[in-house]
Amino acid sequence: MHTHGSITGWLAWAIISLLSASGYIGLIGLMGAESACIPLPSEVILPFARFLVSRGQITRHHLISALAILVFKANMENQPGDL
């Protein structure tokens, strides 16, 4: 395990490592954690995802696809009249 001087440094390292290893599937998982009431807001995740897009480790198309899946899922969960 990497040692970092602060919780922020550790969190940044952990997010970048996870996204680098798992790509957009990891992005969906991390952003889906917010829906499961885990305090990891997407506002923290997306800048790191964009960083990896700029380095070419995640493609822009994968990032947009992951975001579209999450928006679709959120809209489906909030439909009135669910059975």
VOPAGU-2260 file (C-alpha; in pm, 1 decimal, decimal comma):
REM VOPAGU-2260
SITE   aa  ch    i         X         Y         Z
SITE  MET   A    0       0,0       0,0       0,0
SITE  HIS   A    1     119,5     346,7     -83,1
SITE  THR   A    2     178,4     587,7     201,9
SITE  HIS   A    3      83,0     949,4     152,7
SITE  GLY   A    4     112,3    1247,8     380,2
SITE  SER   A    5    -256,6    1327,8     386,3
SITE  ILE   A    6    -596,5    1170,7     343,0
SITE  THR   A    7    -642,6    1382,6      29,8
SITE  GLY   A    8    -324,4    1245,2    -125,0
SITE  TRP   A    9    -427,1     891,5     -41,6
SITE  LEU   A   10    -778,1     943,7    -183,6
SITE  ALA   A   11    -638,8    1091,7    -507,2
SITE  TRP   A   12    -394,9     801,0    -544,2
SITE  ALA   A   13    -670,3     545,3    -473,1
SITE  ILE   A   14    -915,9     694,3    -723,7
SITE  ILE   A   15    -657,0     729,8   -1000,8
SITE  SER   A   16    -528,1     375,7    -939,1
SITE  LEU   A   17    -877,5     227,7    -945,0
SITE  LEU   A   18    -981,4     417,0   -1258,3
SITE  SER   A   19    -653,0     332,2   -1432,8
SITE  ALA   A   20    -695,3     -36,9   -1357,6
SITE  SER   A   21   -1067,1     -74,5   -1424,2
SITE  GLY   A   22   -1148,4     200,7   -1674,7
SITE  TYR   A   23   -1504,6     308,8   -1722,1
SITE  ILE   A   24   -1642,3       9,7   -1528,9
SITE  GLY   A   25   -1463,0     147,3   -1223,5
SITE  LEU   A   26   -1603,0     490,9   -1300,8
SITE  ILE   A   27   -1956,8     352,6   -1304,1
SITE  GLY   A   28   -1889,7     172,4    -977,3
SITE  LEU   A   29   -1744,9     475,0    -802,0
SITE  MET   A   30   -2020,3     705,7    -920,4
SITE  GLY   A   31   -2280,5     442,1    -839,6
SITE  ALA   A   32   -2149,4     439,3    -482,8
SITE  GLU   A   33   -2299,9     785,1    -443,1
SITE  SER   A   34   -2642,0     637,7    -520,4
SITE  ALA   A   35   -2583,1     381,0    -246,1
SITE  CYS   A   36   -2537,9     663,9       8,4
SITE  ILE   A   37   -2160,7     614,7      30,8
SITE  PRO   A   38   -2011,9     962,6      80,2
SITE  LEU   A   39   -1806,1     968,1    -238,5
SITE  PRO   A   40   -1960,8    1241,1    -454,3
SITE  SER   A   41   -1925,5    1235,7    -830,5
SITE  GLU   A   42   -1779,9    1586,7    -808,1
SITE  VAL   A   43   -1471,8    1420,0    -658,0
SITE  ILE   A   44   -1455,0    1136,1    -912,9
SITE  LEU   A   45   -1507,3    1319,3   -1242,6
SITE  PRO   A   46   -1196,9    1544,9   -1232,2
SITE  PHE   A   47    -979,6    1234,6   -1192,6
SITE  ALA   A   48   -1163,5    1064,4   -1479,7
SITE  ARG   A   49   -1103,8    1371,0   -1696,6
SITE  PHE   A   50    -736,0    1363,3   -1597,1
SITE  LEU   A   51    -710,8    1004,3   -1720,9
SITE  VAL   A   52    -891,8    1100,5   -2043,9
SITE  SER   A   53    -630,9    1373,2   -2101,4
SITE  ARG   A   54    -355,3    1113,1   -2052,5
SITE  GLY   A   55    -526,1     871,6   -2291,8
SITE  GLN   A   56    -591,6     601,5   -2029,8
SITE  ILE   A   57    -970,3     631,6   -2061,3
SITE  THR   A   58   -1130,3     731,9   -2388,5
SITE  ARG   A   59   -1370,6    1021,4   -2407,3
SITE  HIS   A   60   -1633,8     785,7   -2552,5
SITE  HIS   A   61   -1608,2     555,6   -2250,2
SITE  LEU   A   62   -1645,1     850,9   -2014,7
SITE  ILE   A   63   -1954,6     977,2   -2196,1
SITE  SER   A   64   -2101,2     624,8   -2206,2
SITE  ALA   A   65   -2049,2     579,8   -1832,5
SITE  LEU   A   66   -2216,1     912,4   -1758,8
SITE  ALA   A   67   -2509,1     828,2   -1986,8
SITE  ILE   A   68   -2561,5     497,2   -1805,7
SITE  LEU   A   69   -2564,6     672,9   -1470,2
SITE  VAL   A   70   -2807,8     942,4   -1587,4
SITE  PHE   A   71   -3038,4     677,4   -1734,1
SITE  LYS   A   72   -3023,3     475,0   -1411,6
SITE  ALA   A   73   -3098,3     781,7   -1198,6
SITE  ASN   A   74   -3396,4     871,9   -1417,6
SITE  MET   A   75   -3533,4     518,2   -1399,8
SITE  GLU   A   76   -3510,0     517,3   -1019,6
SITE  ASN   A   77   -3705,1     841,6    -991,4
SITE  GLN   A   78   -4005,7     746,3   -1206,8
SITE  PRO   A   79   -4343,8     790,3   -1038,2
SITE  GLY   A   80   -4574,9     491,9   -1032,0
SITE  ASP   A   81   -4309,4     225,6    -983,9
SITE  LEU   A   82   -4445,0    -118,2    -903,9
